Amino acid sequence: MERYYTEVLSFISRSVGCRSKAENIVQEAYARLLSRRIKQEQPDDNHQRALFFTTAKNIVIDNYRRNKKFVEPEERELIAPCDYEPEAKLASQQQLNLLYTCIEKLPLKTKQAFVLYKFKNLSYQEVAEQMAISVSMVEKHLATAMLACRDVLKK
C-alpha cells in the first residue's frame, strides 16, 4: 500500500484543494486499511490500490457531509420569516408603544422598581436596597406593574 500513497495523495489533493487536508485524509485511510488488514487476509495488489482510493474518497465524502453548513437551494424555504412581514413589524411596534405608555402611567415607586428590575437587570434585593424598601414591597410593586402590562396587552 505504501507505493500507492503519493498517487492517492495527489488524487485527494485535487478533490479537496488543500494538500494538508489531503495528507490527513490519506493518512486516515491508510490507518483504516492497516487496521482492517490485521483482521483479515491480504488482498492482491490491484484490490489494495482500489481499496485505498475508495477509502480515501469515502472519507472526503464523510467530511463534506459532516461539515455541510448550508441547505441545498431546492431545500430552502422561499417564504420570508414572519419578522420581515410589514404587518408583524407594525403589530410589534404597536405593542411596544402600548407597553411604554403603560409603564409611563405607573405610580412612581412601581415604575422605578419595574425599570430597575426589568431594564437594569437588578435582583429583588438590589432593587430593595437602591429604593430603601423591603424585598416584599419590591415584589408587590413588580406584581402591580406586570399585571398592568398584561392587561394592556390583552386589550
JORAUR-V809105 format. One record per residue. N is the residue number from 0. RES is the residue in three letters. PHI is phi in radians with two decimals (999 if undefined). OMEGA is omega in whole degrees, 0 to 359 (* if undefined). Layout:
n:N res:RES phi:PHI omega:OMEGA
n:N res:RES phi:PHI omega:OMEGA
This chain:
n:0 res:MET phi:999 omega:181
n:1 res:GLU phi:-1.02 omega:183
n:2 res:ARG phi:-1.25 omega:179
n:3 res:TYR phi:-1.64 omega:186
n:4 res:TYR phi:-0.97 omega:183
n:5 res:THR phi:-1.14 omega:179
n:6 res:GLU phi:-1.14 omega:179
n:7 res:VAL phi:-1.18 omega:180
n:8 res:LEU phi:-1.07 omega:180
n:9 res:SER phi:-1.16 omega:177
n:10 res:PHE phi:-1.10 omega:182
n:11 res:ILE phi:-1.23 omega:178
n:12 res:SER phi:-1.04 omega:178
n:13 res:ARG phi:-1.16 omega:182
n:14 res:SER phi:-1.23 omega:184
n:15 res:VAL phi:-1.65 omega:177
n:16 res:GLY phi:1.35 omega:180
n:17 res:CYS phi:-2.52 omega:183
n:18 res:ARG phi:-1.11 omega:181
n:19 res:SER phi:-1.11 omega:178
n:20 res:LYS phi:-1.10 omega:180
n:21 res:ALA phi:-1.09 omega:178
n:22 res:GLU phi:-1.07 omega:178
n:23 res:ASN phi:-1.12 omega:180
n:24 res:ILE phi:-1.15 omega:181
n:25 res:VAL phi:-1.14 omega:178
n:26 res:GLN phi:-1.12 omega:178
n:27 res:GLU phi:-1.12 omega:178
n:28 res:ALA phi:-1.08 omega:180
n:29 res:TYR phi:-1.07 omega:180
n:30 res:ALA phi:-1.14 omega:178
n:31 res:ARG phi:-1.10 omega:181
n:32 res:LEU phi:-1.18 omega:178
n:33 res:LEU phi:-1.11 omega:180
n:34 res:SER phi:-1.17 omega:177
n:35 res:ARG phi:-1.26 omega:182
n:36 res:ARG phi:-1.10 omega:180
n:37 res:ILE phi:-1.14 omega:183
n:38 res:LYS phi:-1.37 omega:186
n:39 res:GLN phi:-2.11 omega:179
n:40 res:GLU phi:-1.32 omega:182
n:41 res:GLN phi:-1.31 omega:175
n:42 res:PRO phi:-1.38 omega:180
n:43 res:ASP phi:-1.28 omega:187
n:44 res:ASP phi:-1.06 omega:180
n:45 res:ASN phi:-1.11 omega:179
n:46 res:HIS phi:-1.18 omega:179
n:47 res:GLN phi:-1.07 omega:181
n:48 res:ARG phi:-1.08 omega:180
n:49 res:ALA phi:-1.08 omega:180
n:50 res:LEU phi:-1.14 omega:179
n:51 res:PHE phi:-1.11 omega:179
n:52 res:PHE phi:-1.07 omega:183
n:53 res:THR phi:-1.12 omega:180
n:54 res:THR phi:-1.11 omega:180
n:55 res:ALA phi:-1.10 omega:179
n:56 res:LYS phi:-1.10 omega:179
n:57 res:ASN phi:-1.14 omega:177
n:58 res:ILE phi:-1.15 omega:177
n:59 res:VAL phi:-1.04 omega:180
n:60 res:ILE phi:-1.11 omega:179
n:61 res:ASP phi:-1.06 omega:179
n:62 res:ASN phi:-1.10 omega:179
n:63 res:TYR phi:-1.08 omega:181
n:64 res:ARG phi:-1.11 omega:181
n:65 res:ARG phi:-1.17 omega:185
n:66 res:ASN phi:-1.68 omega:182
n:67 res:LYS phi:-1.15 omega:185
n:68 res:LYS phi:-1.91 omega:182
n:69 res:PHE phi:-2.03 omega:180
n:70 res:VAL phi:-1.68 omega:178
n:71 res:GLU phi:-1.01 omega:183
n:72 res:PRO phi:-0.95 omega:181
n:73 res:GLU phi:-1.26 omega:179
n:74 res:GLU phi:-1.63 omega:182
n:75 res:ARG phi:-1.25 omega:175
n:76 res:GLU phi:-1.43 omega:185
n:77 res:LEU phi:-1.55 omega:180
n:78 res:ILE phi:-1.58 omega:179
n:79 res:ALA phi:-1.22 omega:176
n:80 res:PRO phi:-1.03 omega:185
n:81 res:CYS phi:-1.11 omega:178
n:82 res:ASP phi:-1.10 omega:183
n:83 res:TYR phi:-1.60 omega:181
n:84 res:GLU phi:-1.35 omega:183
n:85 res:PRO phi:-1.02 omega:182
n:86 res:GLU phi:-1.12 omega:181
n:87 res:ALA phi:-1.15 omega:180
n:88 res:LYS phi:-1.13 omega:179
n:89 res:LEU phi:-1.13 omega:179
n:90 res:ALA phi:-1.09 omega:178
n:91 res:SER phi:-1.10 omega:180
n:92 res:GLN phi:-1.11 omega:179
n:93 res:GLN phi:-1.14 omega:178
n:94 res:GLN phi:-1.10 omega:178
n:95 res:LEU phi:-1.08 omega:179
n:96 res:ASN phi:-1.11 omega:178
n:97 res:LEU phi:-1.09 omega:179
n:98 res:LEU phi:-1.12 omega:180
n:99 res:TYR phi:-1.07 omega:178
n:100 res:THR phi:-1.10 omega:179
n:101 res:CYS phi:-1.06 omega:181
n:102 res:ILE phi:-1.10 omega:179
n:103 res:GLU phi:-1.12 omega:182
n:104 res:LYS phi:-1.48 omega:180
n:105 res:LEU phi:-1.15 omega:173
n:106 res:PRO phi:-1.01 omega:188
n:107 res:LEU phi:-0.92 omega:182
n:108 res:LYS phi:-1.14 omega:179
n:109 res:THR phi:-1.12 omega:179
n:110 res:LYS phi:-1.08 omega:181
n:111 res:GLN phi:-1.09 omega:179
n:112 res:ALA phi:-1.10 omega:181
n:113 res:PHE phi:-1.09 omega:181
n:114 res:VAL phi:-1.12 omega:180
n:115 res:LEU phi:-1.08 omega:183
n:116 res:TYR phi:-1.33 omega:186
n:117 res:LYS phi:-1.42 omega:186
n:118 res:PHE phi:-1.76 omega:178
n:119 res:LYS phi:-1.70 omega:177
n:120 res:ASN phi:1.01 omega:176
n:121 res:LEU phi:-1.54 omega:177
n:122 res:SER phi:-1.36 omega:177
n:123 res:TYR phi:-0.96 omega:181
n:124 res:GLN phi:-1.08 omega:180
n:125 res:GLU phi:-1.14 omega:177
n:126 res:VAL phi:-1.10 omega:180
n:127 res:ALA phi:-1.04 omega:180
n:128 res:GLU phi:-1.13 omega:183
n:129 res:GLN phi:-1.20 omega:181
n:130 res:MET phi:-1.61 omega:181
n:131 res:ALA phi:1.04 omega:176
n:132 res:ILE phi:-2.32 omega:180
n:133 res:SER phi:-1.40 omega:177
n:134 res:VAL phi:-1.08 omega:178
n:135 res:SER phi:-1.03 omega:179
n:136 res:MET phi:-1.19 omega:176
n:137 res:VAL phi:-1.06 omega:179
n:138 res:GLU phi:-1.02 omega:180
n:139 res:LYS phi:-1.14 omega:178
n:140 res:HIS phi:-1.08 omega:181
n:141 res:LEU phi:-1.18 omega:178
n:142 res:ALA phi:-1.09 omega:178
n:143 res:THR phi:-1.08 omega:180
n:144 res:ALA phi:-1.12 omega:181
n:145 res:MET phi:-1.14 omega:178
n:146 res:LEU phi:-1.11 omega:179
n:147 res:ALA phi:-1.10 omega:179
n:148 res:CYS phi:-1.13 omega:179
n:149 res:ARG phi:-1.09 omega:180
n:150 res:ASP phi:-1.10 omega:179
n:151 res:VAL phi:-1.12 omega:182
n:152 res:LEU phi:-1.28 omega:178
n:153 res:LYS phi:-1.20 omega:184
n:154 res:LYS phi:-1.26 omega:*
